[in-house]
Amino acid sequence: MTSAELDSPPAPPLLLLRDAELHAPEALGRCDVLLAHGRILAIGQGLDPRGCGVPVTVIEAAGDVLAPGLVDGLVHPGGGGGEGGFATRMAPLNAGTALAAGVTTLIGALGTDDVTRSHADLLACARALATRGLSVYILSGSYRVPAVTLTGCIRRDLVLVPEMIGVGEIAIADHRGSQPSAAELARIAADARVGGMLAGKSGTVLVHCGDAPEGLALLREASTRWPVPIRQWHPTHVNRNARLLADGFAFVREGGSIDFTTSSTPGFAAAGEVPAARALAEALAAGLPIARLSLSSDGQASLPHFDAEGRLCSLEVAPIGSLLAAVQSAVQTHGVPLATALAAATATPAAIWGLARKGRIAPGMDADLLLLDRATLALKTTIAGGRCWRPS
Ligand code: ZN
């Protein structure tokens, strides 16, 4: 923690973004956006609140792209990893790193290590990040089944802890998971669903998909044998290989949603991973709806590479900045319209996770926005909870 982080300025009472190319995420043309006390107050042309008696901070957008702040559906705020022993535990996420990545809302999970990592620590990390204007939610459970919880059960976690909005990432088809049965998964989804209903939350279950050949079969089985809606699941890492990607496309056609991981390594690519931006373009070309396709960074996770015998060869930290990079790549390399690419990292994850004031630019929504260079889509300004961050 630096003194600059502790001293981050509060949100100005009124902030006017003038003459921006608005992507809400749908393209709405040139207009002004007025923010007040951490919310979006008004959108229109020629907005001029000067003279209302409250100081106004003005940012001249001059035609740059104004987009919703990114909603990153999987991050490890306390650090992930540990698959190579204690020295391979990843460091916690720094707020400045998230802001520099254009991420204003993130959903934090434990991951593989639920022994030296805890939900109490995850909650503390989330609340520390929130002091910088970030909106941070967390998930009950970990890779393991039966699910590890904060209060003793999933339902209580969701009902009693405001930041807890779902469960995950529960691991399936992975040598690091608990090899759960369909019945165990159905029980977790049912608890998450009822806990979510009682608390007014989505209760979505984020499912970590490994590279074992059964793919998403367990989720189908759980939703076929028991009355667990297929939309309760949100499987991630579905771009891990072409076989799982094809299974994921089928899962969306059956009514489900899927998530593509934007962090990668040369080892993952050599193992057949489909880059997230390309996976998104292929899914759209296959006619799948953007409302059920999301991108997430897996930020601060370890990116382990195992050899054919299952030995750990190398480990890298997953960059949260890969999320914006994937949006840029989807547009610039794969021809995905900007509004659609943005939706995969804003409106879609916000809807899947039940975050009603996130992921869109509209009056009444939270003041989480990005200014992107109109030509390169490079990040120029992040506004999180009405507070401005700019690269130094
Ligand atoms: Zn995972």
Residues whose N, C-alpha, C, O or C-beta is under 5 A from the ligand:
A	BS01	ZN	E169 H208
